[in-house]
C-alpha cells in the first residue's frame, strides 16, 4: 500500500493520537478532504487489522462522531479483503431473523449495557484469523456488543446434539425461557 493512501494517512493520525478522543472531522481531514470513503477505511482498520477503535456504539462515554484508539494496535497487519457480498449479508440476516445470535437483541432495541440502539453486524463463527471463511455456514448476525466481545475467542458452532443436551440439562424455568425465545424467533 502506498504510504500516501487515505487509509495510511488515517493509520498515522490514529497512531499519533493513541488514547485521545478524535472527531470524525479530524479523521476526514487526515484522510484528505477529497476522500469520501474515510469511514470505510476506519472500519477496515477495525475489522481487517484488529485495531480497537471505539465509537459511541461501543462506549457510552463517546458521543456520535467521536473515535478512540485505546491502545497501540497489534504489530502485524492482517488484511482479508471485503469478501461478504450484499446478497450474502442479506441471507445471513434473514436466516437469523434479524436477531443477535448470542444475546437475542434486535435492531432498534436499547442495549442496557451501552444505552445505545442495537446495530447488527455479521460475525464469523470461526474467525478469519483462525481460517474461517466468508460463507453462509460460517456467518451469523451479532449486535455490536457481542461482536466486539466475540472477536477471535468464539469457538466452533455448537452441534445440535450438544445444544439439545444443554437444554435438557437446564431447569424447567430455563427450558421454558428457551421455548418462549424460539417461539418468538420463529413465530409459531
Backbone as JSON Lines, residues from 0, in Angstrom:
{"i":0,"aa":"X","n":[0.85,-1.17,0.0],"ca":[0.0,0.0,0.0],"c":[0.89,1.23,0.0]}
{"i":1,"aa":"X","n":[0.57,2.21,-0.81],"ca":[1.33,3.44,-0.87],"c":[1.19,4.17,0.45]}
{"i":2,"aa":"X","n":[2.31,4.78,0.88],"ca":[2.28,5.44,2.19],"c":[1.43,6.69,2.18]}
{"i":3,"aa":"X","n":[1.04,7.17,1.0],"ca":[0.23,8.39,0.96],"c":[-1.25,8.1,0.73]}
{"i":4,"aa":"X","n":[-1.68,6.84,0.8],"ca":[-3.08,6.49,0.65],"c":[-3.89,6.96,1.84]}
{"i":5,"aa":"X","n":[-5.2,7.11,1.64],"ca":[-6.05,7.63,2.71],"c":[-6.04,6.73,3.94]}
{"i":6,"aa":"X","n":[-6.02,5.42,3.74],"ca":[-6.0,4.51,4.88],"c":[-4.7,4.67,5.67]}
{"i":7,"aa":"X","n":[-3.61,4.82,4.98],"ca":[-2.32,5.01,5.66],"c":[-2.28,6.35,6.4]}
{"i":8,"aa":"X","n":[-2.87,7.38,5.82],"ca":[-2.91,8.68,6.5],"c":[-3.76,8.59,7.77]}
{"i":9,"aa":"X","n":[-4.89,7.88,7.71],"ca":[-5.72,7.68,8.9],"c":[-4.95,6.86,9.93]}
{"i":10,"aa":"X","n":[-4.26,5.82,9.47],"ca":[-3.46,4.97,10.36],"c":[-2.44,5.83,11.13]}
{"i":11,"aa":"X","n":[-1.72,6.67,10.41],"ca":[-0.7,7.5,11.06],"c":[-1.32,8.52,12.02]}
{"i":12,"aa":"X","n":[-2.46,9.09,11.64],"ca":[-3.15,10.04,12.5],"c":[-3.58,9.39,13.81]}
{"i":13,"aa":"X","n":[-4.17,8.2,13.71],"ca":[-4.62,7.49,14.91],"c":[-3.44,7.09,15.79]}
{"i":14,"aa":"X","n":[-2.35,6.64,15.18],"ca":[-1.18,6.27,15.96],"c":[-0.6,7.47,16.7]}
{"i":15,"aa":"X","n":[-0.71,8.64,16.11],"ca":[-0.24,9.86,16.77],"c":[-1.18,10.32,17.88]}
{"i":16,"aa":"X","n":[-2.39,9.73,17.92],"ca":[-3.4,10.14,18.91],"c":[-3.93,8.97,19.73]}
{"i":17,"aa":"X","n":[-3.09,7.97,19.99],"ca":[-3.49,6.82,20.8],"c":[-3.94,7.32,22.18]}
{"i":18,"aa":"X","n":[-5.12,6.87,22.62],"ca":[-5.64,7.23,23.93],"c":[-6.36,8.57,23.96]}
{"i":19,"aa":"X","n":[-6.45,9.25,22.83],"ca":[-7.13,10.55,22.76],"c":[-8.4,10.41,21.93]}
{"i":20,"aa":"X","n":[-9.45,11.1,22.32],"ca":[-10.69,11.12,21.55],"c":[-10.48,12.04,20.35]}
{"i":21,"aa":"X","n":[-10.78,11.52,19.16],"ca":[-10.7,12.32,17.94],"c":[-12.08,12.36,17.3]}
{"i":22,"aa":"X","n":[-12.31,13.35,16.46],"ca":[-13.63,13.51,15.85],"c":[-13.64,13.01,14.41]}
{"i":23,"aa":"X","n":[-14.83,12.82,13.9],"ca":[-14.97,12.4,12.51],"c":[-14.4,13.45,11.57]}
{"i":24,"aa":"X","n":[-14.51,14.72,11.94],"ca":[-13.95,15.8,11.11],"c":[-12.43,15.69,11.04]}
{"i":25,"aa":"X","n":[-11.82,15.36,12.17],"ca":[-10.36,15.21,12.19],"c":[-9.92,14.01,11.36]}
{"i":26,"aa":"X","n":[-10.67,12.92,11.46],"ca":[-10.35,11.73,10.65],"c":[-10.53,12.01,9.17]}
{"i":27,"aa":"X","n":[-11.61,12.71,8.83],"ca":[-11.86,13.07,7.42],"c":[-10.72,13.94,6.9]}
{"i":28,"aa":"X","n":[-10.3,14.92,7.7],"ca":[-9.21,15.8,7.28],"c":[-7.9,15.02,7.14]}
{"i":29,"aa":"X","n":[-7.67,14.07,8.06],"ca":[-6.46,13.26,8.0],"c":[-6.44,12.4,6.74]}
{"i":30,"aa":"X","n":[-7.61,11.89,6.35],"ca":[-7.69,11.05,5.15],"c":[-7.45,11.88,3.9]}
{"i":31,"aa":"X","n":[-7.88,13.13,3.95],"ca":[-7.78,14.02,2.8],"c":[-9.17,14.52,2.47]}
{"i":32,"aa":"X","n":[-9.31,15.8,2.3],"ca":[-10.63,16.39,2.11],"c":[-11.33,15.89,0.85]}
{"i":33,"aa":"X","n":[-10.57,15.33,-0.08],"ca":[-11.17,14.81,-1.32],"c":[-11.6,13.35,-1.19]}
{"i":34,"aa":"X","n":[-11.39,12.73,-0.01],"ca":[-11.71,11.32,0.21],"c":[-13.1,11.2,0.81]}
{"i":35,"aa":"X","n":[-14.0,10.5,0.11],"ca":[-15.37,10.36,0.61],"c":[-15.56,9.08,1.43]}
{"i":36,"aa":"X","n":[-14.66,8.12,1.31],"ca":[-14.82,6.82,1.96],"c":[-13.93,6.67,3.2]}
{"i":37,"aa":"X","n":[-13.69,7.76,3.91],"ca":[-12.8,7.7,5.08],"c":[-13.35,6.77,6.16]}
{"i":38,"aa":"X","n":[-14.67,6.74,6.35],"ca":[-15.26,5.89,7.38],"c":[-15.04,4.41,7.06]}
{"i":39,"aa":"X","n":[-15.06,4.07,5.79],"ca":[-14.79,2.68,5.39],"c":[-13.36,2.3,5.73]}
{"i":40,"aa":"X","n":[-12.42,3.23,5.53],"ca":[-11.02,2.95,5.86],"c":[-10.87,2.7,7.37]}
{"i":41,"aa":"X","n":[-11.59,3.47,8.2],"ca":[-11.56,3.27,9.65],"c":[-12.13,1.89,9.98]}
{"i":42,"aa":"X","n":[-13.23,1.53,9.34],"ca":[-13.85,0.22,9.55],"c":[-12.9,-0.9,9.15]}
{"i":43,"aa":"X","n":[-12.16,-0.72,8.07],"ca":[-11.19,-1.74,7.64],"c":[-10.09,-1.91,8.68]}
{"i":44,"aa":"X","n":[-9.64,-0.8,9.28],"ca":[-8.63,-0.92,10.33],"c":[-9.18,-1.73,11.5]}
{"i":45,"aa":"X","n":[-10.45,-1.5,11.85],"ca":[-11.08,-2.23,12.96],"c":[-11.26,-3.7,12.61]}
{"i":46,"aa":"X","n":[-11.92,-3.95,11.48],"ca":[-12.35,-5.31,11.17],"c":[-11.27,-6.17,10.56]}
{"i":47,"aa":"X","n":[-10.46,-5.59,9.69],"ca":[-9.47,-6.4,8.97],"c":[-8.12,-6.45,9.67]}
{"i":48,"aa":"X","n":[-7.79,-5.39,10.42],"ca":[-6.47,-5.33,11.02],"c":[-6.49,-5.41,12.54]}
{"i":49,"aa":"X","n":[-7.7,-5.51,13.12],"ca":[-7.81,-5.73,14.56],"c":[-7.56,-4.51,15.43]}
{"i":50,"aa":"X","n":[-7.68,-3.32,14.89],"ca":[-7.48,-2.11,15.69],"c":[-8.69,-1.9,16.59]}
{"i":51,"aa":"X","n":[-8.46,-1.6,17.86],"ca":[-9.54,-1.37,18.81],"c":[-9.9,0.11,18.77]}
{"i":52,"aa":"X","n":[-10.67,0.5,17.75],"ca":[-11.12,1.88,17.58],"c":[-12.56,1.92,18.07]}
{"i":53,"aa":"X","n":[-12.79,2.6,19.19],"ca":[-14.12,2.66,19.78],"c":[-14.91,3.83,19.21]}
{"i":54,"aa":"X","n":[-16.23,3.65,19.14],"ca":[-17.16,4.71,18.75],"c":[-18.25,4.78,19.81]}
{"i":55,"aa":"X","n":[-19.23,5.65,19.59],"ca":[-20.34,5.75,20.53],"c":[-21.15,4.46,20.61]}
{"i":56,"aa":"X","n":[-21.02,3.59,19.62],"ca":[-21.71,2.3,19.66],"c":[-21.03,1.33,20.62]}
{"i":57,"aa":"X","n":[-19.76,1.6,20.94],"ca":[-19.0,0.71,21.8],"c":[-18.85,1.24,23.22]}
{"i":58,"aa":"X","n":[-18.93,2.55,23.38],"ca":[-18.71,3.18,24.68],"c":[-19.68,4.33,24.88]}
{"i":59,"aa":"X","n":[-20.4,4.3,25.98],"ca":[-21.35,5.38,26.28],"c":[-20.62,6.69,26.58]}
{"i":60,"aa":"X","n":[-19.31,6.62,26.86],"ca":[-18.53,7.83,27.13],"c":[-18.27,8.64,25.86]}
{"i":61,"aa":"X","n":[-18.44,8.01,24.7],"ca":[-18.19,8.7,23.43],"c":[-19.5,9.19,22.83]}
{"i":62,"aa":"X","n":[-19.44,10.34,22.21],"ca":[-20.6,10.91,21.53],"c":[-20.53,10.52,20.06]}
{"i":63,"aa":"X","n":[-21.67,10.59,19.35],"ca":[-21.62,10.32,17.91],"c":[-20.58,11.22,17.24]}
{"i":64,"aa":"X","n":[-19.8,10.64,16.36],"ca":[-18.77,11.39,15.66],"c":[-17.44,11.42,16.39]}
{"i":65,"aa":"X","n":[-17.34,10.69,17.51],"ca":[-16.08,10.61,18.24],"c":[-15.51,9.2,18.14]}
{"i":66,"aa":"X","n":[-14.19,9.12,18.08],"ca":[-13.48,7.85,17.95],"c":[-12.34,7.83,18.96]}
{"i":67,"aa":"X","n":[-12.0,6.62,19.42],"ca":[-10.91,6.48,20.36],"c":[-10.14,5.2,20.06]}
{"i":68,"aa":"X","n":[-8.85,5.36,19.73],"ca":[-7.96,4.22,19.62],"c":[-7.34,4.06,21.01]}
{"i":69,"aa":"X","n":[-7.84,3.09,21.78],"ca":[-7.46,2.95,23.18],"c":[-5.98,2.63,23.38]}
{"i":70,"aa":"X","n":[-5.47,1.76,22.54],"ca":[-4.08,1.33,22.7],"c":[-3.47,1.07,21.34]}
{"i":71,"aa":"X","n":[-2.16,1.05,21.31],"ca":[-1.45,0.79,20.06],"c":[-1.89,-0.58,19.52]}
{"i":72,"aa":"X","n":[-2.21,-0.65,18.24],"ca":[-2.71,-1.91,17.66],"c":[-1.61,-2.96,17.52]}
{"i":73,"aa":"X","n":[-2.02,-4.18,17.21],"ca":[-1.03,-5.25,17.03],"c":[-0.04,-4.89,15.93]}
{"i":74,"aa":"X","n":[1.18,-5.37,16.06],"ca":[2.23,-5.07,15.08],"c":[1.93,-5.64,13.71]}
{"i":75,"aa":"X","n":[1.45,-6.87,13.68],"ca":[1.21,-7.49,12.37],"c":[-0.09,-6.98,11.79]}
{"i":76,"aa":"X","n":[-0.11,-6.79,10.51],"ca":[-1.32,-6.37,9.82],"c":[-1.91,-7.57,9.11]}
{"i":77,"aa":"X","n":[-3.19,-7.76,9.31],"ca":[-3.88,-8.86,8.66],"c":[-4.92,-8.24,7.75]}
{"i":78,"aa":"X","n":[-4.83,-8.53,6.48],"ca":[-5.8,-7.98,5.54],"c":[-6.52,-9.12,4.85]}
{"i":79,"aa":"X","n":[-7.81,-9.1,4.92],"ca":[-8.6,-10.19,4.36],"c":[-9.41,-9.77,3.15]}
{"i":80,"aa":"X","n":[-9.48,-8.51,2.86],"ca":[-10.31,-8.06,1.75],"c":[-11.78,-8.05,2.17]}
{"i":81,"aa":"X","n":[-12.6,-7.58,1.29],"ca":[-14.02,-7.45,1.6],"c":[-14.78,-8.52,0.82]}
{"i":82,"aa":"X","n":[-14.89,-9.73,1.4],"ca":[-15.47,-10.83,0.67],"c":[-16.96,-11.05,0.89]}
{"i":83,"aa":"X","n":[-17.6,-10.29,1.78],"ca":[-19.0,-10.53,2.07],"c":[-19.86,-9.64,1.18]}
{"i":84,"aa":"X","n":[-20.58,-10.27,0.27],"ca":[-21.42,-9.52,-0.66],"c":[-22.7,-9.05,0.03]}
{"i":85,"aa":"X","n":[-23.36,-8.11,-0.58],"ca":[-24.64,-7.61,-0.07],"c":[-25.65,-8.75,-0.02]}
{"i":86,"aa":"X","n":[-25.63,-9.6,-1.05],"ca":[-26.56,-10.73,-1.1],"c":[-26.32,-11.7,0.07]}
{"i":87,"aa":"X","n":[-25.04,-12.03,0.32],"ca":[-24.72,-12.95,1.42],"c":[-25.1,-12.32,2.76]}
{"i":88,"aa":"X","n":[-24.83,-11.03,2.92],"ca":[-25.21,-10.33,4.16],"c":[-26.71,-10.43,4.39]}
{"i":89,"aa":"X","n":[-27.49,-10.19,3.33],"ca":[-28.95,-10.26,3.44],"c":[-29.4,-11.68,3.8]}
{"i":90,"aa":"X","n":[-28.77,-12.69,3.21],"ca":[-29.11,-14.08,3.51],"c":[-28.87,-14.41,4.99]}
{"i":91,"aa":"X","n":[-27.72,-13.96,5.51],"ca":[-27.39,-14.24,6.91],"c":[-28.39,-13.56,7.84]}
{"i":92,"aa":"X","n":[-28.65,-12.28,7.6],"ca":[-29.58,-11.55,8.46],"c":[-30.98,-12.14,8.4]}
{"i":93,"aa":"X","n":[-31.42,-12.52,7.21],"ca":[-32.75,-13.12,7.06],"c":[-32.81,-14.47,7.77]}
{"i":94,"aa":"X","n":[-31.8,-15.31,7.56],"ca":[-31.76,-16.62,8.21],"c":[-31.78,-16.48,9.73]}
{"i":95,"aa":"X","n":[-31.1,-15.48,10.25],"ca":[-31.02,-15.27,11.7],"c":[-32.15,-14.41,12.24]}
{"i":96,"aa":"X","n":[-33.14,-14.12,11.42],"ca":[-34.31,-13.38,11.87],"c":[-33.99,-11.97,12.35]}
{"i":97,"aa":"X","n":[-32.94,-11.36,11.78],"ca":[-32.52,-10.01,12.18],"c":[-32.39,-9.91,13.7]}
{"i":98,"aa":"X","n":[-31.76,-10.96,14.28],"ca":[-31.6,-11.07,15.73],"c":[-30.17,-11.47,16.04]}
{"i":99,"aa":"X","n":[-29.57,-10.84,17.07],"ca":[-28.23,-11.23,17.51],"c":[-28.28,-12.68,17.97]}
{"i":100,"aa":"X","n":[-27.39,-13.48,17.44],"ca":[-27.39,-14.91,17.74],"c":[-26.74,-15.26,19.06]}
{"i":101,"aa":"X","n":[-26.19,-14.26,19.76],"ca":[-25.6,-14.51,21.08],"c":[-26.52,-14.04,22.21]}
{"i":102,"aa":"X","n":[-27.12,-12.86,22.06],"ca":[-27.91,-12.31,23.17],"c":[-29.39,-12.17,22.85]}
{"i":103,"aa":"X","n":[-29.78,-12.29,21.56],"ca":[-31.18,-12.22,21.19],"c":[-31.72,-10.82,20.94]}
{"i":104,"aa":"X","n":[-30.86,-9.81,21.0],"ca":[-31.34,-8.43,20.76],"c":[-31.59,-8.22,19.27]}
{"i":105,"aa":"X","n":[-32.5,-7.27,19.0],"ca":[-32.83,-6.94,17.61],"c":[-32.54,-5.46,17.35]}
{"i":106,"aa":"X","n":[-32.35,-5.09,16.09],"ca":[-32.03,-3.69,15.78],"c":[-33.12,-2.74,16.29]}
{"i":107,"aa":"X","n":[-32.67,-1.63,16.83],"ca":[-33.59,-0.62,17.33],"c":[-33.87,-0.72,18.82]}
{"i":108,"aa":"X","n":[-33.69,-1.93,19.41],"ca":[-33.83,-2.06,20.86],"c":[-32.72,-1.24,21.52]}
{"i":109,"aa":"X","n":[-32.94,-0.86,22.76],"ca":[-31.9,-0.18,23.51],"c":[-31.08,-1.23,24.26]}
{"i":110,"aa":"X","n":[-29.78,-1.24,24.02],"ca":[-28.88,-2.17,24.69],"c":[-28.65,-1.66,26.11]}
{"i":111,"aa":"X","n":[-29.06,-2.43,27.13],"ca":[-28.9,-1.95,28.51],"c":[-27.44,-1.77,28.91]}
{"i":112,"aa":"X","n":[-26.51,-2.46,28.24],"ca":[-25.09,-2.33,28.57],"c":[-24.5,-1.01,28.09]}
{"i":113,"aa":"X","n":[-24.97,-0.54,26.94],"ca":[-24.39,0.68,26.36],"c":[-25.34,1.86,26.37]}
{"i":114,"aa":"X","n":[-26.65,1.59,26.52],"ca":[-27.64,2.67,26.44],"c":[-27.88,3.14,25.02]}
{"i":115,"aa":"X","n":[-27.37,2.43,24.05],"ca":[-27.49,2.8,22.64],"c":[-28.41,1.82,21.91]}
{"i":116,"aa":"X","n":[-28.91,2.27,20.75],"ca":[-29.73,1.36,19.93],"c":[-28.85,0.23,19.4]}
{"i":117,"aa":"X","n":[-29.43,-0.95,19.35],"ca":[-28.73,-2.13,18.87],"c":[-28.53,-2.03,17.36]}
{"i":118,"aa":"X","n":[-27.31,-2.35,16.92],"ca":[-27.0,-2.45,15.5],"c":[-26.45,-3.85,15.25]}
{"i":119,"aa":"X","n":[-26.86,-4.45,14.16],"ca":[-26.39,-5.8,13.84],"c":[-25.22,-5.75,12.87]}
{"i":120,"aa":"X","n":[-24.31,-6.68,13.06],"ca":[-23.15,-6.88,12.2],"c":[-23.12,-8.35,11.83]}
{"i":121,"aa":"X","n":[-22.27,-8.7,10.89],"ca":[-22.03,-10.11,10.61],"c":[-20.78,-10.52,11.35]}
{"i":122,"aa":"X","n":[-20.87,-11.62,12.05],"ca":[-19.71,-12.16,12.76],"c":[-19.39,-13.54,12.25]}
{"i":123,"aa":"X","n":[-18.13,-13.86,12.27],"ca":[-17.69,-15.19,11.85],"c":[-17.78,-16.15,13.03]}
{"i":124,"aa":"X","n":[-18.29,-17.33,12.8],"ca":[-18.35,-18.36,13.83],"c":[-16.92,-18.83,14.11]}
{"i":125,"aa":"X","n":[-16.2,-19.16,13.07],"ca":[-14.76,-19.43,13.18],"c":[-14.07,-18.22,12.58]}
{"i":126,"aa":"X","n":[-13.33,-17.47,13.4],"ca":[-12.75,-16.21,12.97],"c":[-11.85,-16.39,11.75]}
{"i":127,"aa":"X","n":[-11.81,-15.35,10.92],"ca":[-10.98,-15.39,9.73],"c":[-9.51,-15.59,10.06]}
{"i":128,"aa":"X","n":[-9.06,-15.02,11.17],"ca":[-7.65,-15.17,11.54],"c":[-7.33,-16.61,11.92]}
{"i":129,"aa":"X","n":[-8.37,-17.42,12.17],"ca":[-8.19,-18.83,12.51],"c":[-8.56,-19.73,11.33]}
{"i":130,"aa":"X","n":[-8.76,-19.14,10.17],"ca":[-9.05,-19.91,8.97],"c":[-10.51,-19.94,8.56]}
{"i":131,"aa":"X","n":[-11.38,-19.21,9.24],"ca":[-12.8,-19.17,8.88],"c":[-13.03,-18.5,7.54]}
{"i":132,"aa":"X","n":[-14.08,-18.88,6.88],"ca":[-14.4,-18.37,5.54],"c":[-15.61,-17.44,5.56]}
{"i":133,"aa":"X","n":[-15.69,-16.61,4.53],"ca":[-16.84,-15.74,4.32],"c":[-17.92,-16.53,3.58]}
{"i":134,"aa":"X","n":[-18.59,-17.43,4.3],"ca":[-19.65,-18.23,3.69],"c":[-20.81,-18.35,4.67]}
{"i":135,"aa":"X","n":[-21.98,-18.62,4.12],"ca":[-23.21,-18.64,4.9],"c":[-23.1,-19.48,6.16]}
{"i":136,"aa":"X","n":[-22.5,-20.65,6.07],"ca":[-22.42,-21.56,7.22],"c":[-21.48,-21.05,8.31]}
{"i":137,"aa":"X","n":[-20.63,-20.06,8.01],"ca":[-19.67,-19.55,8.99],"c":[-20.0,-18.13,9.44]}
{"i":138,"aa":"X","n":[-21.16,-17.62,9.07],"ca":[-21.54,-16.26,9.44],"c":[-22.8,-16.26,10.27]}
{"i":139,"aa":"X","n":[-22.9,-15.27,11.16],"ca":[-24.09,-15.11,11.99],"c":[-24.28,-13.63,12.29]}
{"i":140,"aa":"X","n":[-25.51,-13.28,12.61],"ca":[-25.82,-11.9,12.99],"c":[-25.43,-11.71,14.45]}
{"i":141,"aa":"X","n":[-24.72,-10.62,14.72],"ca":[-24.32,-10.27,16.08],"c":[-24.52,-8.78,16.3]}
{"i":142,"aa":"X","n":[-24.94,-8.4,17.5],"ca":[-25.03,-6.98,17.83],"c":[-23.61,-6.45,18.05]}
{"i":143,"aa":"X","n":[-23.47,-5.13,18.09],"ca":[-22.14,-4.51,18.26],"c":[-21.44,-5.03,19.51]}
{"i":144,"aa":"X","n":[-22.17,-5.12,20.62],"ca":[-21.56,-5.54,21.88],"c":[-21.06,-6.97,21.79]}
{"i":145,"aa":"X","n":[-21.87,-7.87,21.31],"ca":[-21.46,-9.28,21.21],"c":[-20.37,-9.46,20.16]}
{"i":146,"aa":"X","n":[-20.45,-8.73,19.06],"ca":[-19.44,-8.86,18.02],"c":[-18.07,-8.44,18.53]}
{"i":147,"aa":"X","n":[-17.99,-7.35,19.27],"ca":[-16.7,-6.92,19.81],"c":[-16.18,-7.9,20.84]}
{"i":148,"aa":"X","n":[-17.07,-8.46,21.64],"ca":[-16.65,-9.41,22.66],"c":[-16.28,-10.77,22.09]}
{"i":149,"aa":"X","n":[-16.76,-11.07,20.88],"ca":[-16.56,-12.4,20.32],"c":[-15.32,-12.51,19.46]}
{"i":150,"aa":"X","n":[-14.72,-11.41,19.09],"ca":[-13.59,-11.45,18.15],"c":[-12.49,-12.39,18.63]}
{"i":151,"aa":"X","n":[-12.17,-13.35,17.8],"ca":[-11.07,-14.3,18.0],"c":[-11.2,-15.19,19.23]}
{"i":152,"aa":"X","n":[-12.36,-15.17,19.91],"ca":[-12.48,-16.02,21.08],"c":[-13.6,-17.02,20.96]}
{"i":153,"aa":"X","n":[-14.46,-16.85,19.99],"ca":[-15.58,-17.79,19.88],"c":[-15.1,-19.11,19.29]}
{"i":154,"aa":"X","n":[-15.72,-20.15,19.73],"ca":[-15.36,-21.47,19.25],"c":[-16.27,-21.86,18.08]}
{"i":155,"aa":"X","n":[-16.11,-23.06,17.65],"ca":[-16.94,-23.56,16.56],"c":[-18.42,-23.51,16.95]}
{"i":156,"aa":"X","n":[-19.27,-23.47,15.93],"ca":[-20.71,-23.51,16.15],"c":[-21.05,-24.81,16.87]}
{"i":157,"aa":"X","n":[-21.91,-24.74,17.92],"ca":[-22.24,-25.97,18.66],"c":[-23.04,-26.93,17.78]}
{"i":158,"aa":"X","n":[-22.84,-28.22,18.02],"ca":[-23.6,-29.22,17.28],"c":[-25.01,-29.28,17.85]}
{"i":159,"aa":"X","n":[-25.93,-29.81,17.07],"ca":[-27.32,-29.95,17.51],"c":[-27.4,-30.82,18.76]}
{"i":160,"aa":"X","n":[-26.66,-31.92,18.77],"ca":[-26.7,-32.83,19.92],"c":[-26.2,-32.12,21.17]}
{"i":161,"aa":"X","n":[-25.11,-31.37,21.06],"ca":[-24.58,-30.66,22.24],"c":[-25.59,-29.63,22.73]}
{"i":162,"aa":"X","n":[-26.16,-28.88,21.79],"ca":[-27.11,-27.84,22.16],"c":[-28.34,-28.44,22.85]}
{"i":163,"aa":"X","n":[-28.87,-29.51,22.29],"ca":[-30.02,-30.18,22.92],"c":[-29.67,-30.73,24.3]}
{"i":164,"aa":"X","n":[-28.46,-31.24,24.44],"ca":[-28.06,-31.77,25.75],"c":[-28.01,-30.65,26.79]}
{"i":165,"aa":"X","n":[-27.61,-29.45,26.39],"ca":[-27.56,-28.32,27.33],"c":[-28.97,-27.91,27.74]}
{"i":166,"aa":"X","n":[-29.9,-27.89,26.77],"ca":[-31.28,-27.53,27.09],"c":[-31.9,-28.59,27.99]}
{"i":167,"aa":"X","n":[-31.63,-29.86,27.71],"ca":[-32.19,-30.95,28.53],"c":[-31.66,-30.9,29.96]}
{"i":168,"aa":"X","n":[-30.41,-30.47,30.15],"ca":[-29.8,-30.39,31.48],"c":[-30.32,-29.2,32.27]}
{"i":169,"aa":"X","n":[-30.86,-28.21,31.58],"ca":[-31.32,-26.99,32.25],"c":[-32.6,-27.27,33.04]}
{"i":170,"aa":"X","n":[-32.9,-26.38,33.98],"ca":[-34.12,-26.5,34.76],"c":[-35.34,-26.14,33.92]}
{"i":171,"aa":"X","n":[-36.52,-26.41,34.46],"ca":[-37.76,-26.15,33.71],"c":[-37.93,-24.68,33.37]}
{"i":172,"aa":"X","n":[-37.57,-23.78,34.3],"ca":[-37.71,-22.35,34.01],"c":[-36.83,-21.95,32.82]}
{"i":173,"aa":"X","n":[-35.6,-22.44,32.81],"ca":[-34.7,-22.13,31.7],"c":[-35.2,-22.75,30.39]}
{"i":174,"aa":"X","n":[-35.71,-23.99,30.47],"ca":[-36.25,-24.64,29.28],"c":[-37.44,-23.85,28.73]}
{"i":175,"aa":"X","n":[-38.31,-23.38,29.63],"ca":[-39.46,-22.56,29.18],"c":[-38.98,-21.26,28.53]}
{"i":176,"aa":"X","n":[-37.93,-20.66,29.1],"ca":[-37.39,-19.43,28.51],"c":[-36.85,-19.7,27.11]}
{"i":177,"aa":"X","n":[-36.17,-20.84,26.92],"ca":[-35.68,-21.22,25.6],"c":[-36.85,-21.43,24.65]}
{"i":178,"aa":"X","n":[-37.88,-22.14,25.13],"ca":[-39.06,-22.4,24.31],"c":[-39.72,-21.09,23.88]}
{"i":179,"aa":"X","n":[-39.91,-20.17,24.83],"ca":[-40.54,-18.88,24.5],"c":[-39.69,-18.09,23.51]}
{"i":180,"aa":"X","n":[-38.39,-18.13,23.7],"ca":[-37.5,-17.41,22.78],"c":[-37.61,-18.0,21.38]}
{"i":181,"aa":"X","n":[-37.6,-19.35,21.27],"ca":[-37.72,-19.99,19.97],"c":[-39.07,-19.71,19.33]}
{"i":182,"aa":"X","n":[-40.14,-19.74,20.13],"ca":[-41.46,-19.45,19.59],"c":[-41.53,-18.02,19.07]}
{"i":183,"aa":"X","n":[-40.94,-17.08,19.8],"ca":[-40.9,-15.68,19.34],"c":[-40.08,-15.55,18.08]}
{"i":184,"aa":"X","n":[-38.91,-16.18,18.07],"ca":[-37.99,-16.1,16.94],"c":[-38.61,-16.65,15.66]}
{"i":185,"aa":"X","n":[-39.29,-17.79,15.76],"ca":[-39.83,-18.46,14.57],"c":[-41.32,-18.17,14.37]}
{"i":186,"aa":"X","n":[-41.93,-17.42,15.25],"ca":[-43.31,-17.01,15.06],"c":[-44.33,-18.13,15.07]}
{"i":187,"aa":"X","n":[-44.08,-19.13,15.87],"ca":[-45.02,-20.27,15.92],"c":[-45.64,-20.38,17.28]}
